[in-house]
Amino acid sequence: VPHVVPCAIEPPAILEYLIAEAAAGRLTFTAVGVDAAGVVDPAHAAAAVTPDTCLVTIMHANNEVGAVQPVAAVAAAARAANPHVLIHTDAAQSCGKIPVKVHALGVDMCTIVGHKIGAPKGVAALFVKTGTPFRKLMHGGGQEGGRRAGTENVLHIVGLGAACGLVEREAAELPSHMAALRDTLQQTLTAELGGDDGVDVRVNGPEDDSRRLPNTLSIGVRGISASALLASLAEEMAASAGAACHTGEAAASISGVLTAMHVPEEYAVGTLRLSVGRHTSAADVARGAALIVAAARA
């Protein structure tokens, strides 16, 4: 039975698939934990690799707390433990925010997603390194190099290509723009809601800016319910108490990412996941912060 090694904070697209396949007896997997900053230790990932491990899949950056994973180091350590293992990274969240260079990452496969970088929803791409074994995803015609049958959606593919071109052209200025706005948002919320000694606010994720995404802020406010606060602001701003793809009861509970990071419950229940983007302005950040502060104090 093949064995897969993900990390504990992979997105549901990875973890839920592995859970379902394991329940069907088609594979086993070992989810590697993360530290308090949400970062995988390459040595721990390598320790989970066995002779039966066929794949190590570690997301490039986490979608909730913005933690950038040491993918290249994980890849090297995993291959040292088993030279035959394949390495995949989900770069859906990192593409367009930090460099995504497959050769530097040392991966065999890399996923990017269109709607995260301005392409239409419903289009994505999988980089497959030459020589990497790959079984057909869908049988039928010979489209996409024989890997996935079905007539291609050319409009969406062109849109993805155009979006990737924009990512390259904006590689120098856009991350700086987002980081400046993210920092302003973080500083404002910390100053307004942190209390006299600042302990009423906790920023989740790496302290080192080079180890987190420039657009993402996960911030826990002690003494509030994030889901209740966001419900009160639903008509005025878009934010999340968990991952953006979670709805209903899942978003009302403490996220699996914060649980894996061992974030104290008093901060976890009050954690807001906020992000900025290409079109976000300083005025947007000021208004958003003001709305959150007012709702938290209400």
C-alpha positions in Angstrom: 0.0 0.0 0.0 1.5 3.3 -1.0 2.3 5.8 1.8 2.1 9.6 1.6 3.5 12.3 3.8 1.6 15.6 4.0 1.9 18.2 6.7 -0.9 18.7 9.2 -2.0 22.1 7.9 -2.4 21.2 4.2 -5.6 22.5 2.6 -8.7 20.2 2.5 -8.0 19.6 -1.2 -5.0 17.5 0.1 -6.0 16.2 3.5 -9.6 15.3 2.7 -8.5 13.3 -0.3 -5.9 11.4 1.7 -8.5 10.7 4.5 -11.0 9.3 1.9 -8.4 7.2 0.2 -7.0 5.9 3.4 -10.5 4.9 4.5 -10.9 3.0 1.3 -7.7 1.1 2.0 -5.9 2.5 -1.1 -3.1 4.3 0.8 -1.8 5.3 4.2 -0.5 8.6 5.2 1.4 10.3 8.0 0.7 14.0 8.6 3.7 15.8 9.9 3.1 18.4 12.6 4.2 22.1 12.6 5.7 24.3 15.2 4.0 27.2 17.0 4.6 29.4 13.9 3.0 26.9 11.6 6.2 25.8 10.0 7.3 22.2 9.2 10.6 20.9 10.4 12.4 19.1 7.5 13.8 16.6 9.9 10.4 15.6 11.1 9.2 15.3 7.5 12.1 13.0 6.6 11.5 10.9 9.8 8.0 10.2 8.5 9.3 8.8 5.2 9.3 5.0 4.9 10.4 2.6 2.1 6.7 2.6 1.0 6.5 6.4 0.8 5.7 7.4 -2.8 4.9 11.1 -2.2 5.7 14.0 0.1 3.3 16.9 -0.4 4.0 20.1 1.5 2.2 23.3 0.7 4.4 26.2 -0.2 2.6 28.7 2.0 -0.3 28.3 4.4 -3.5 30.0 3.4 -4.6 30.9 7.0 -1.5 32.2 8.8 0.8 32.8 5.8 3.6 30.6 7.0 6.0 29.9 4.1 7.3 26.3 4.3 10.9 25.2 3.8 9.9 23.1 0.7 13.5 22.8 -0.7 14.9 21.6 2.6 12.0 19.2 3.0 12.6 17.8 -0.5 16.3 17.3 0.2 15.7 15.6 3.5 12.9 13.4 2.2 15.0 12.2 -0.8 17.9 11.5 1.6 15.5 9.2 3.5 14.1 7.6 0.3 15.7 8.5 -3.1 12.6 7.3 -4.9 10.1 9.6 -3.2 8.3 12.2 -5.3 7.8 15.8 -4.0 4.7 17.9 -4.6 4.0 21.4 -3.4 0.7 23.3 -3.5 1.6 26.8 -4.5 -2.0 28.1 -4.8 -1.6 30.6 -2.0 2.0 31.7 -2.7 2.0 32.3 -6.4 1.8 36.0 -7.1 3.0 36.9 -3.6 6.4 35.3 -3.3 8.6 33.7 -6.0 7.5 30.2 -7.1 10.5 28.6 -8.9 10.1 24.9 -9.2 13.8 24.1 -9.7 14.8 26.1 -6.7 12.1 24.4 -4.6 13.4 21.0 -5.8 9.9 19.6 -6.5 8.7 17.1 -9.0 5.2 18.6 -9.2 3.7 22.0 -8.3 0.1 23.2 -8.3 -1.0 26.7 -9.1 -4.6 28.0 -9.1 -5.9 30.7 -11.4 -8.3 32.6 -9.3 -5.6 33.3 -6.7 -3.7 35.4 -9.2 -6.5 37.1 -11.2 -7.3 34.3 -13.7 -10.9 33.0 -14.1 -12.2 30.7 -11.5 -12.1 27.0 -12.5 -8.6 26.9 -14.1 -5.4 25.7 -12.6 -2.1 24.2 -13.7 0.1 21.3 -12.5 3.8 21.4 -13.3 5.1 17.9 -13.8 8.9 17.5 -14.0 10.1 15.7 -17.1 10.5 12.0 -16.3 8.1 12.0 -13.3 5.8 9.0 -13.4 2.2 10.1 -13.8 -0.9 8.0 -14.2 -3.8 9.4 -16.3 -6.3 11.4 -14.3 -9.1 10.9 -16.8 -9.3 8.4 -19.7 -10.5 9.3 -23.1 -8.8 11.7 -25.6 -5.2 12.5 -25.6 -5.4 16.1 -24.4 -2.8 17.6 -22.1 -0.1 15.2 -23.1 -2.4 12.2 -22.5 -2.6 13.1 -18.8 -6.2 14.4 -18.7 -8.8 13.7 -21.3 -11.4 16.3 -22.3 -11.6 19.3 -24.5 -9.5 22.1 -23.1 -11.1 25.4 -22.0 -8.9 27.6 -24.1 -10.4 30.9 -22.8 -9.5 30.0 -19.2 -6.1 28.7 -20.2 -5.3 32.0 -22.0 -6.6 33.8 -18.9 -4.3 31.8 -16.7 -1.3 32.5 -19.0 -2.1 36.3 -19.0 -2.4 36.2 -15.1 1.0 34.5 -14.8 2.5 37.2 -17.1 1.1 39.8 -14.8 2.6 38.1 -11.8 6.0 38.2 -13.3 5.6 41.9 -14.3 4.5 42.9 -10.8 6.9 40.7 -8.9 8.9 43.6 -7.5 6.1 46.1 -6.6 3.0 44.1 -5.7 4.5 42.1 -2.7 5.8 45.4 -1.2 2.4 47.1 -1.7 0.6 44.2 0.1 3.2 44.0 2.9 2.9 47.7 3.7 -0.8 47.5 3.9 -0.7 44.3 5.9 1.7 45.8 8.4 -0.5 48.9 8.8 -3.5 46.7 9.5 -1.5 44.6 12.0 -0.1 47.7 13.8 -3.5 49.4 14.0 -5.4 46.4 15.4 -2.6 45.7 17.9 -2.5 49.3 19.1 -6.3 49.5 19.4 -7.2 46.1 20.8 -4.0 44.9 22.4 -4.5 46.6 25.7 -2.0 48.5 27.7 0.6 45.8 27.4 -0.4 44.4 24.1 -1.2 40.9 25.4 -4.8 41.0 24.3 -3.7 40.5 20.7 -1.7 37.6 19.2 -0.4 37.5 15.6 -0.4 33.9 14.4 2.4 32.7 12.1 6.2 33.4 11.7 7.5 36.6 13.3 10.1 36.8 10.5 8.5 38.6 7.5 10.6 36.7 5.1 8.9 33.5 6.3 5.3 34.6 5.8 3.2 35.8 2.9 3.1 39.6 2.4 -0.7 39.7 2.1 -1.9 37.6 5.0 -2.7 38.5 8.6 -4.0 36.0 11.1 -4.6 37.9 14.3 -6.3 36.6 17.5 -8.1 39.0 19.8 -8.6 37.8 23.3 -12.1 38.1 24.7 -14.1 38.1 21.4 -15.7 35.5 19.2 -14.4 36.0 15.6 -17.4 34.3 14.1 -19.8 36.6 15.9 -17.7 39.7 15.1 -17.6 38.8 11.4 -21.4 38.1 11.4 -22.0 41.6 12.6 -19.8 43.0 9.8 -21.0 40.7 7.0 -22.6 43.5 5.1 -19.6 45.8 5.3 -16.4 43.7 4.9 -15.3 40.3 3.8 -13.0 38.3 6.1 -12.9 34.9 7.7 -12.6 33.2 11.1 -10.9 30.2 9.4 -9.9 29.3 5.8 -11.9 31.2 3.2 -13.2 27.9 1.7 -14.8 26.9 5.0 -18.5 27.7 5.6 -21.1 27.1 8.2 -20.1 25.2 11.3 -16.6 24.6 10.2 -15.8 28.3 10.2 -17.5 28.8 13.6 -15.1 26.3 15.2 -11.4 26.6 15.8 -9.6 25.9 12.6 -7.4 22.8 12.2 -4.5 25.0 11.4 -4.6 26.9 14.7 -5.2 23.6 16.5 -2.1 22.1 14.9 -0.1 25.2 15.9 -1.3 24.9 19.5 -2.7 28.4 19.5 -4.2 29.1 23.0 -8.0 28.8 22.9 -8.6 32.3 24.2 -6.9 33.7 21.1 -8.0 31.0 18.6 -11.7 31.6 19.1 -11.0 35.3 18.4 -8.8 34.8 15.4 -9.5 36.8 12.3 -8.0 35.9 8.9 -7.5 39.1 7.0 -5.8 39.7 3.6 -5.0 42.5 1.3 -4.5 42.4 -2.5 -3.6 44.3 -5.6 -6.6 46.6 -5.5 -6.6 47.2 -1.7 -5.9 50.8 -0.8 -4.7 52.5 2.4 -8.2 53.9 2.8 -9.7 50.3 2.6 -7.3 49.2 5.4 -8.2 52.2 7.6 -11.9 51.6 7.2 -11.6 47.8 7.7 -9.5 48.3 10.9 -12.0 50.9 12.2 -14.9 48.5 11.6 -13.1 45.6 13.4 -12.1 47.8 16.3 -15.7 49.2 16.7 -17.2 45.7 16.5 -14.7 44.3 19.0 -15.5 47.0 21.5 -19.2 46.8 21.1 
